Amino acid sequence: MKTRAAILHQTGADLIVDEVEIPGLGYGQALVRILTTRICGSQIGEIDAVKGPDRYLPHLIGHEATVEILELGPGIKHLKTGDRAVAHWRPGEGVDAGGTRYRWKGADCNAGPITTFQEIAVISGNRLTPIPRDTDPELGALMADTLTTGFGVIHHEARVKIGESVVIIGCGGIGSGVVLGAVLAGAHPVVAVDLHDNKLALAKKMGATETFSAKDPAWAEKVRAFLGHPADVVMDGTGQPAVLEQAYELCGPKGRCIGIGVMRHDRKLSINTLPLHLGRVLTGSEGGSSQPHREISKYLRILADRKISTKEWVTHRCTLAEINQGIRWMRSGEPIHVMVRPA
Ligand SMILES: [Zn+2]
């Protein structure tokens, strides 16, 4: 059986959309149809090999989607054929079946436990969490990372308390989930910083107390003046060293500075570490330490009961055949979210 998939064959190059041969299902693996998938900043990082040379080329890519279960391998108990599910990269319930191998042009084509830039995929059972059939597939794809990671950074990692000040730098992608998480957690004030006015407008709509354009070179000074005191929590979604340094400087003596965007492997920070000895914390988020199987149903309920719509979060849409256009949109920084429909 074959499927169309976007293949990363060379670092920095456009993906190739082509047919690959799907392997048979192993223990703990599921065969799924991708309904919609989001392009995450992580995939741009993967294409550019920001974590270091890519040893797995050629390989498939993508890690956030809403899917329909077509077939289950042995050992999966929490899913049924025909179920809708969120496909997420953080491990959830069930067996960790590891990666898989497709065939492309007569040779192996690697894939991790989850890949989603394709029509049909083999995914490890523990990367799939069932959701109600009537869930909007785009909302499901946002649950895969944006909302679980965004809320997780606030809840599990920053452990934000009511009335703490939170500054979020970079409010598209995962940042949009962080802003909503901060508002829901009762942070105050919630300050959003971004280069793009559409992301600041969305942050404001979600309940951010104040927004600042990062086009203004004095944005950090203005945030400091607005708060009137150093921040309790500052998040950096950009992964840019200069921005993370400013985030660190905005933190108070016991403040928590959390990097969400991954920095290139060959870049370094320049900071004075004395504040770390006195109680300031600088750390990086690992997917918000989220637990998809425990959290997705709860978060869907919160959004539904509070009538919080994420419709406007998706600003760009394309098909699998147009995925390189979607990636160019992501590189422009303009989209809040880009969704890809395989067909
Ligand atoms: Zn992601």
Residues whose N, C-alpha, C, O or C-beta is under 5 A from the ligand:
A	BS01	ZN	C40 S42 D145
